[in-house]
């Protein structure tokens, strides 16, 4: 199945520095200008592939100090033309970083970290011309925090498809640039000055990890008696679900509440006759499915065959607030 990022991607971007000077671009001399440090509230704007330039620190150092002020925040909206679907994201990373000397084929798993630090101007590619680590795997909502080491001349962070950019290449330590990735997708980036040297990087953004592996199911069932794990019913041609099962509030639930089934499985809903009227009202499905009638009869039944893989969410129209939510995941065989 083709793994395609969202068409409209929202990214929060921040830039910070501990200094007030701006250094010139790499190559030859540099020209310095001075700016006053305005203490204004951060503006949040929407743009297409734009960002604010970083500023320089007075002296390069071996270690990168933490910035003394919060980064300015922006919202950048990438257009459809800037987003590229990747059927094989990991293969795309291998191809993008094939000439990056400090990439060994490993995408560092940083999904457990809210903010991931990446060094700019790390050792690699014949000098201080690398991002370290060059490839990271994070989950949506996490941030990547690039920190300049002050080595290797002027660097910047520039997304290949224009989703974000730290500005023109800058020299010096103490610079930082932060992006918060709200949407899943593959983001390839480079240093404009040293990309041909191999100074490239990648951020692979995935859905937050859950016990079930299906965040939409977990959200739908969050307020109900749900363990966070799917009930594995694969291999069964017919899967029975009890309607009017006991919950803490009464006979208002479904059991099993979240089965995992094979494509083509018949789902048989059987009423207990307890808890009053119940119905199966489909809330979200990959394909159209008809709702059941509402009944309180112990002889009530309703069946549906689910051929299309995906997540099916449903509820009882009369008792959703008492536990009347259920979900079915049809395995992508």
C-alpha positions as CSV (number, residue, x, y, z in Angstrom):
1,X,0.0,0.0,0.0
2,X,1.4,3.4,-1.0
3,X,2.3,5.5,2.0
4,X,1.3,9.1,1.2
5,X,1.6,12.1,3.5
6,X,-1.3,14.4,4.1
7,X,-1.9,16.8,1.1
8,X,-2.0,19.9,3.4
9,X,0.8,19.9,5.9
10,X,1.1,22.2,8.8
11,X,4.5,22.8,10.4
12,X,5.4,25.1,13.3
13,X,8.8,26.7,12.8
14,X,11.1,28.5,15.3
15,X,14.4,30.3,15.1
16,X,16.5,31.4,17.9
17,X,20.0,32.8,18.7
18,X,21.9,34.0,21.7
19,X,23.4,36.9,19.7
20,X,22.2,40.0,17.8
21,X,24.6,40.1,14.8
22,X,24.0,38.7,11.4
23,X,27.0,37.1,9.6
24,X,27.3,37.1,5.8
25,X,27.1,34.1,3.5
26,X,30.0,31.6,3.1
27,X,32.9,32.1,0.7
28,X,35.2,35.0,0.9
29,X,34.7,37.8,3.5
30,X,31.5,38.6,5.4
31,X,29.7,41.8,6.1
32,X,28.2,42.4,9.5
33,X,25.2,44.4,10.4
34,X,23.6,45.0,13.8
35,X,20.0,44.9,14.7
36,X,18.1,45.8,17.9
37,X,16.6,42.9,19.7
38,X,12.9,43.6,19.8
39,X,11.1,42.2,22.8
40,X,7.8,41.7,20.9
41,X,5.4,38.9,21.3
42,X,5.8,36.1,18.8
43,X,3.6,36.4,15.7
44,X,2.1,33.4,14.2
45,X,1.6,33.6,10.5
46,X,0.7,31.3,7.6
47,X,2.9,31.3,4.6
48,X,3.9,29.0,1.8
49,X,7.4,27.6,2.3
50,X,8.7,30.6,4.1
51,X,10.7,31.1,7.4
52,X,12.7,33.8,9.2
53,X,16.5,34.0,9.0
54,X,18.6,32.9,12.0
55,X,21.1,35.2,13.7
56,X,24.7,34.6,14.7
57,X,26.5,34.2,17.9
58,X,29.6,36.4,18.6
59,X,32.2,33.6,18.8
60,X,32.1,30.0,17.5
61,X,32.5,27.4,20.2
62,X,33.0,23.6,20.3
63,X,29.8,23.1,22.2
64,X,26.5,24.7,21.3
65,X,24.9,26.8,24.1
66,X,21.2,26.7,24.7
67,X,19.4,29.7,23.3
68,X,18.6,32.4,25.8
69,X,15.2,33.2,24.3
70,X,12.2,31.2,23.0
71,X,12.2,30.7,19.2
72,X,9.8,32.7,17.1
73,X,6.9,30.6,16.0
74,X,5.4,30.4,12.6
75,X,2.9,28.2,10.8
76,X,4.0,27.1,7.3
77,X,1.5,25.6,5.0
78,X,3.0,23.4,2.3
79,X,1.1,23.3,-1.0
80,X,0.3,20.1,-2.9
81,X,3.2,20.7,-5.4
82,X,5.6,20.8,-2.5
83,X,4.6,17.5,-1.0
84,X,5.9,14.3,-2.6
85,X,4.2,10.9,-1.9
86,X,6.7,8.1,-1.3
87,X,5.7,4.5,-1.8
88,X,8.9,3.5,0.1
89,X,10.0,6.2,2.5
90,X,12.9,4.4,3.9
91,X,14.2,3.6,0.3
92,X,13.8,7.3,-0.5
93,X,16.0,8.2,2.5
94,X,18.6,5.7,1.4
95,X,18.7,7.3,-2.0
96,X,18.8,10.9,-0.7
97,X,21.6,10.1,1.7
98,X,23.6,7.8,-0.5
99,X,26.6,10.2,-0.6
100,X,26.3,11.3,3.0
101,X,29.3,9.8,4.7
102,X,27.9,9.7,8.3
103,X,24.7,7.8,7.2
104,X,25.1,4.1,7.7
105,X,21.6,3.1,6.6
106,X,20.1,3.5,10.1
107,X,17.2,5.8,10.8
108,X,17.5,6.7,14.5
109,X,14.2,6.0,16.3
110,X,13.4,9.1,18.4
111,X,9.7,8.6,18.7
112,X,9.8,8.7,22.5
113,X,11.3,12.2,22.6
114,X,9.3,15.4,22.4
115,X,12.2,17.4,21.0
116,X,15.1,15.8,19.0
117,X,18.4,17.6,18.7
118,X,20.4,17.6,15.4
119,X,23.9,19.1,15.2
120,X,24.6,21.4,12.2
121,X,28.2,21.3,11.0
122,X,29.0,18.0,12.6
123,X,32.0,16.0,11.4
124,X,31.4,14.2,8.1
125,X,31.7,14.4,4.3
126,X,35.4,15.5,4.5
127,X,35.0,18.2,7.2
128,X,32.4,19.8,9.4
129,X,29.8,19.3,6.7
130,X,27.2,17.0,8.2
131,X,23.9,16.9,10.1
132,X,24.1,14.5,13.1
133,X,22.2,12.3,13.3
134,X,21.4,12.5,9.5
135,X,18.1,10.6,9.6
136,X,15.6,10.5,12.5
137,X,12.2,8.8,12.9
138,X,9.8,10.8,15.1
139,X,6.0,10.9,15.7
140,X,3.6,13.7,14.8
141,X,3.7,16.6,17.3
142,X,7.4,16.2,18.0
143,X,10.0,18.9,17.2
144,X,13.4,18.8,15.6
145,X,15.9,21.3,17.1
146,X,18.9,22.0,14.9
147,X,21.9,23.5,16.7
148,X,24.9,25.1,14.9
149,X,28.3,23.9,16.2
150,X,30.2,26.8,14.7
151,X,32.3,24.6,12.4
152,X,32.6,24.2,8.7
153,X,31.6,27.7,7.6
154,X,28.1,28.9,6.8
155,X,25.2,26.4,7.0
156,X,21.4,26.4,6.8
157,X,18.6,23.9,7.0
158,X,16.5,23.9,3.8
159,X,13.7,21.4,3.0
160,X,14.1,19.9,-0.4
161,X,10.4,20.6,-1.3
162,X,10.2,24.0,0.4
163,X,8.2,23.1,3.5
164,X,10.7,24.9,5.8
165,X,13.9,26.9,5.6
166,X,16.1,28.5,8.3
167,X,17.1,31.4,6.0
168,X,20.4,32.0,4.2
169,X,23.5,30.0,5.3
170,X,25.0,31.5,8.5
171,X,28.2,31.0,10.4
172,X,28.8,30.6,14.1
173,X,27.8,28.6,17.1
174,X,24.8,29.4,19.3
175,X,22.3,29.4,16.3
176,X,19.3,27.2,16.5
177,X,16.3,26.4,14.3
178,X,13.2,24.4,15.4
179,X,10.4,22.8,13.5
180,X,7.4,21.1,15.0
181,X,6.0,18.4,12.7
182,X,2.2,18.2,13.1
183,X,1.6,15.9,10.1
184,X,3.0,12.6,9.0
185,X,5.3,12.4,6.0
186,X,8.8,12.3,4.8
187,X,10.8,15.5,5.0
188,X,14.2,15.6,3.1
189,X,16.4,18.6,3.7
190,X,19.9,19.9,3.0
191,X,22.4,22.7,3.6
192,X,22.3,24.9,0.5
193,X,26.0,25.5,0.7
194,X,27.3,22.0,1.2
195,X,24.6,19.7,-0.2
196,X,26.9,18.5,-3.0
197,X,29.4,17.5,-0.2
198,X,26.7,15.2,1.2
199,X,25.4,17.6,3.9
200,X,21.8,16.2,3.8
201,X,19.3,14.9,6.3
202,X,15.8,13.3,6.6
203,X,13.0,13.4,9.1
204,X,10.4,10.6,8.9
205,X,7.2,11.5,10.8
206,X,4.9,8.7,11.8
207,X,1.6,8.4,13.7
208,X,2.0,8.3,17.5
209,X,2.5,4.7,18.7
210,X,-0.4,3.1,20.6
211,X,-1.1,-0.4,22.0
212,X,-3.5,-1.2,19.2
213,X,-1.5,0.6,16.5
214,X,-4.6,2.4,15.4
215,X,-4.8,5.9,17.0
216,X,-8.2,6.6,15.5
217,X,-9.6,3.5,17.3
218,X,-8.0,4.5,20.5
219,X,-9.4,8.0,20.3
220,X,-12.9,6.7,19.5
221,X,-12.9,4.3,22.5
222,X,-10.9,6.4,24.9
223,X,-13.9,7.0,27.3
224,X,-15.1,3.4,27.3
225,X,-14.0,0.0,28.8
226,X,-11.3,-0.6,26.3
227,X,-7.9,-2.0,27.1
228,X,-6.1,-0.4,24.2
229,X,-5.6,-3.7,22.4
230,X,-7.5,-5.2,19.5
231,X,-9.2,-8.6,19.9
232,X,-7.6,-10.8,17.3
233,X,-10.3,-12.6,15.4
234,X,-8.4,-13.2,12.2
235,X,-8.9,-16.6,10.6
236,X,-12.6,-16.6,11.5
237,X,-15.1,-16.3,8.7
238,X,-17.8,-15.1,11.1
239,X,-17.2,-12.8,14.1
240,X,-19.9,-12.4,16.7
241,X,-20.4,-9.1,18.6
242,X,-22.7,-8.9,21.6
243,X,-25.0,-5.8,21.6
244,X,-26.1,-4.7,25.1
245,X,-23.1,-6.2,26.9
246,X,-22.6,-5.2,30.6
247,X,-20.6,-2.1,31.3
248,X,-20.1,-0.1,34.6
249,X,-23.2,2.0,33.6
250,X,-25.4,-0.9,32.6
251,X,-26.1,-3.2,29.6
252,X,-24.9,-0.6,27.0
253,X,-21.7,-2.0,25.6
254,X,-20.4,-4.1,22.7
255,X,-18.2,-7.2,23.2
256,X,-15.7,-7.6,21.8
257,X,-15.4,-3.8,21.6
258,X,-12.5,-3.7,19.0
259,X,-12.0,-6.9,17.0
260,X,-9.3,-7.3,14.3
261,X,-10.8,-9.3,11.4
262,X,-9.9,-10.5,7.9
263,X,-11.3,-9.0,4.7
264,X,-14.5,-10.6,3.8
265,X,-15.4,-11.6,7.4
266,X,-19.1,-11.6,8.3
267,X,-19.8,-9.5,11.4
268,X,-22.8,-10.8,13.3
269,X,-24.3,-8.5,15.9
270,X,-26.6,-10.2,18.4
271,X,-28.8,-8.4,20.9
272,X,-29.0,-9.5,24.5
273,X,-32.4,-7.9,25.1
274,X,-31.1,-5.8,28.0
275,X,-30.4,-2.1,28.3
276,X,-33.4,-0.9,26.2
277,X,-33.2,-0.1,22.5
278,X,-29.9,-0.5,20.7
279,X,-28.7,0.1,17.1
280,X,-25.6,0.0,15.0
281,X,-25.0,3.4,13.5
282,X,-21.8,3.6,11.5
283,X,-19.8,6.8,12.2
284,X,-16.7,6.3,10.0
285,X,-16.0,3.6,7.4
286,X,-13.8,3.1,4.4
287,X,-16.8,2.3,2.3
288,X,-20.6,2.8,2.7
289,X,-22.3,0.5,5.2
290,X,-26.0,0.6,6.1
291,X,-27.1,1.2,9.7
292,X,-29.2,-1.4,11.6
293,X,-32.7,-0.8,13.0
294,X,-33.1,0.2,16.7
295,X,-34.6,-2.6,18.8
296,X,-34.7,-4.0,22.3
297,X,-35.6,-7.5,21.3
298,X,-33.4,-10.4,22.5
299,X,-33.9,-11.9,19.1
300,X,-32.5,-8.8,17.4
301,X,-29.6,-9.5,15.0
302,X,-27.8,-7.7,12.2
303,X,-24.9,-8.8,10.0
304,X,-22.6,-7.1,7.6
305,X,-19.7,-8.4,5.5
306,X,-16.7,-6.1,5.5
307,X,-14.5,-6.5,2.4
308,X,-12.6,-3.3,2.4
309,X,-9.5,-3.1,4.7
310,X,-9.5,-0.2,7.2
311,X,-11.0,1.1,10.4
312,X,-14.8,1.0,10.9
313,X,-16.2,3.0,13.8
314,X,-19.8,2.7,15.0
315,X,-22.0,3.5,18.0
316,X,-25.4,2.9,19.5
317,X,-27.6,5.8,18.7
318,X,-29.4,5.6,22.0
319,X,-26.5,4.9,24.4
320,X,-23.2,6.4,23.2
321,X,-22.6,8.3,26.4
322,X,-23.0,5.1,28.4
323,X,-20.5,3.0,26.5
324,X,-22.2,2.6,23.2
325,X,-19.1,2.8,21.0
326,X,-17.4,0.1,19.1
327,X,-14.7,-0.4,16.4
328,X,-13.7,-3.0,13.8
329,X,-10.4,-3.2,12.1
330,X,-10.3,-5.1,8.8
331,X,-6.7,-6.3,8.3
332,X,-4.8,-5.1,5.3
333,X,-4.0,-8.7,4.1
